[in-house]
Every structure is written in C-alpha cells, then in structure tokens.
Amino acid sequence: MKTRGFEIVSSYENKGINLPKRSTEHSAGYDIEAAETVSLAAGEIKLIPTGLKTYMQTGEVLYMYSRSSNPRKKGLILINSVGVIDKDYYNNPENEGHMFMQMRNITEHEVVVEKGERIVQGVFMPFLVADGDDDVEKGIRSGGFGSTGV
C-alpha cells in the first residue's frame, strides 16, 4: 500500500520529469521542478507545470512553498503564498491532479524558469477539522484551481 508520494501525470510521461526529493537528511520539503521552460514578462503571473500529481492519506495535505531564494535570486514569488494540495485533487477528472506553481515575476524584466529548475518545495502535513465538520454536506471535487467554490 502506498502511503504518500509523487507520480508523473500521463501527459508528461517519458519527458524527463524528476520525482521530487529532499536535498538533505533533515529537509522537510521535497524540491519540485518546473516541467517546462517558461518565460514570465515583468509583473506577469503564470501557472508553471510540474508534470506531477501527489497522493496521500486521509487527514493529510501537501503544502507548496516558494523556495526561499526565489524573490532575491529569480525575482519570483508564489502568488498565493502557499499552495494547498488536497487528497482529493489526486486523479481529479479535469486534469489528473496535475500540480502547478502559480508564480509572479516581481521584476521589471523577463524572467525565464528553465525545465528542471527547482522552484517550490512540498511539505506533507496532517490537518485538523473543527467540531461539527461531519454535519456539513460536502461536494465532490471535479477539477483543479478554483473548482471547490468561490
């Protein structure tokens, strides 16, 4: 039985995508690379594909954080501060659970993210729910960004 990890989405199979790994013995985060070379114009926001999906146990979440050197070295920030990848995002019918990095170029010039460049790090964490959560009717995820409501 698989516990938690990463897989390559079908549209990126055989395209040289690396599964994320921790860089040191005590690293909490798994370094996640860009699946394609992407150019961002000054001030532009783009979804950068990872070519990956993630699976995890019930009661777990994957948080995606920008690498700390991005603003200073690349002029990039993760526009939503923290990406939240829920268990039910995996293999959703809209995009197979393909994870994207929503990045913004904060410089006054074009920034290029190269294929294979480590841009974010993913940290698996448990999460808690509030009292009465079981009493609330919940929908079924059908897609990606913004698919769980307004």
N, C-alpha and C positions, 0 to 999 in steps of 0.2 A: 504494500500500500504506500502510495506517495503521500508525503506529509505537507511539504511546501517547496516551491521552486519555480523555475522558469522553463518555458518551452518556446520554440521558434514558431511563429504563425505560418500557416501553409504558404502564403504568398511570398514569403522570404526564405523558404527552404532552398538550400543549395546556393545561397547568395553571400556566403561568408559571414554570417551573423555569429557573434560570440555570445555564449551564455554569460550572464553577469557572474562576477566573482568578488570575494572580499580580498583586498590588496594586502592586508596584514593579518596576523593571527587574532588580534583583538579588535579589528574593524567591525563596526555594527552594520555598516552599509555595504550593499553589493553594487559595484560600479556598473552603470548601464550606459551603453554606447549608442551613438547615432547609427541607424541602419543605412543611411544615405547621406551624401554630401548635400548640404542645404545652405543657401545664401539668404541672409536677412538684411534688408535695407535698413538704414538708420531709422530707429523708432518702430520698426516692424515687429509684429507678433506672428509667430508661425508654430504650427504643430510639427515637431520633428519626430519621425517614426523611429521606433526602437526595433521593430521586427519581432517583438517578444510579447508573450502573454504570461500570466502568473497564476499559479494555483496555490491554495492554502486551506487550512482547516476552518470550520465554523468558529466564529469568535475571534478571527484574526483579520488583519488588514495589512496592506503594503503601503507605506508612506514613501513618496518620492520627493527627495530634497535636492535642490541645486548643489552642485559641488562648490565648496567654499571659495575656490579660486575664480569661478566664472565671472563675477562682476569686475574684478580687478584685472584679470588677465585676458578675458574674452569680451567683456562688455555685455554679458548676457545675464538675465535674471529669469527665474521660473516665475511666470507672471501670476500664477495663483498661489505663490509662496510654498505650498505643499500640495503635491498630487496625492489623491486618495484613491487607491485601487481596492475595490471591494471584492469579496469572494465570488459574488455572482456576476462580476464583469467577465470572468473567465469563460471563454467559448460563447459569449453572447451572440445572438443571431445576426446582429448588424455588422460586426467587424471581428468576430472570433476572439474578442478580448484583447486586440492589439493595443498595446500601451504606447502613448505618445507623450512627448515632453513639450509643454506649452511655454515656449521661450520668447523673451522680448529682447531686442537689441537696444541697449540704452546709450549707444554711442551716436556720433554724428557721421558715421561712415559704415559701409557694408561690412558685415561680419560673416565669415564662412565657417560652418561647422563641418568638419571632414567626417566621412564614413569611418566608423571605428573609434571616433573620439569619445572619451568618457565625459558625459555631460551631467548626469544626475546619479544619485545613489539611492537605492531602495532599501528600506528597513522594514522587516516584518515585525508586527507588534500585536499583542492581544488588545481587545477593546471591551468596554463595559457598556451595558444598556441600563436605562432608567427604569424605576418601578413603573409598572403598568404598560410596559412596552409590548408585552404579549397580547394586550387587549386592543391594540391598534391594527386595523386591517392594512396589509401591505401588498403592494403590487409586485409584479414580476418584471425584472429588468429585460428590456428588449434591445438596448443599444449602448452607445458609448457616451461621449461628452453631452451632459445636459439631458440624458434620457430618463432620469428619475424624477423629473418635475421641474417647475420654475421656482 
